[in-house]
Amino acid sequence: MDPPDRAIDAICWPLRVAGATASPGSGRRRPLEPDPGGSVGLVSGLPSVLLRVMIAVLVAAVALLVLAWALQRRLIYLPARGPVPPAGAVLPGSEEVSFDTEDGLRLRGWFVPGGAGAAATVLVFNGNAGDRSARAPLAGALARAGTSVLLFDYRGYGGNPGHPSETGLAADARAARGYLLSRPDVRPESIVYFGESLGAAVAVALAVEHPPAALVLRSPFTSLADVGQLHYPYLPVRPLLKDRYDSVRRVDAVRCPLLVVAGGADGIVPARQSRQLYDLAAQPKRYVEIPDADHNDRELLAGERLVREVLAVVPGPEGVVR
């Protein structure tokens, strides 16, 4: 037979599981000591679990911010993949041209002549996506109206070397203007800047340095921080941005006729931002809003209303705005 103490243990084991044990020889039950591995331990461990979760969330958030900071230019600058087609295949009669930037990069572009005795030349500053071939319809329409056009790609776009940045695009803009000044068929006093979206900010910056005959801004934003915060409301866009394109702080220094064209249904750069920029600019100026036009709709790329408004500010043969 089992010893008495083992027999008692065998009898009391179910009671321990139930939460109490019997005192030997007394028939009375005593409370069970709290089990460190039981519910009391679980409750006491909750703060440490929550702390670990909070730390993990914080680490993930910091990692996301670091990733956004490191990759932001890949999200901002979106060059088209693949080669740019030959100029003649897209715009018959246009020329393949190239010129060097102040930091030693060679950029390529197309010069589209406006015919014999063209009164003015429009220098086009592209938006953040695609390449110069996407602006061919606009260049063709302006050239048919007797205005020469220079289409070019920034560094990192259209097969050009380098990597885009705000400082880099400013240098590219100066190089494009310098190229036009070197051409005998371009009148320096009749160069018009046309900037679309991000290119509008590039055009504003150049216009402050080197005033053109007229400045056309299509779908301009107030600043990259403003439009970025609009699309990423849960990220601290302003402190993260490397490139700011702060046109709202520059436009009041522009000293030339200004045309601002906005799309009434623009889902990328709201018309209210374009209007705000316009309101800060000096006279003479004109604001045009095309109803129901979204950012990349044909009406804003090369629509009849857009072309007509641009031609209205292009200098005529006497060098004055029409």
Buried (B, 14 or more C-beta within 10 A) or exposed (E): EEEEEEEBBEEBEEBEEEEEBBEEEEEEBEEBEEEEEEEEEEEEEEEEEEEEEEEEEEEEEEEEBEEBEEEBBEEBBEBBEEEBEEBEEBBEEBEEBEBEBEEEBEBBBBBBBBEEEBBBBBBBBBBBBBBBBBBBBBBBBBBEBBBBBBBBBBBBBBBBEBEBBBEBBBBBBBBBBBBBEEBEEBBEEBBBBBBBBBBBBBBBBBBBEBBBBBBBBBBBBBBBBBBBBBEEEEBEBEEBBEBBBBBBEBBEBBEBBBBBBBBEBBEBBBBEBBBBBBEBBEEEBBBBBBEEBBBBBEBBBBBEBBBEBBBBBBBEEEEEBE
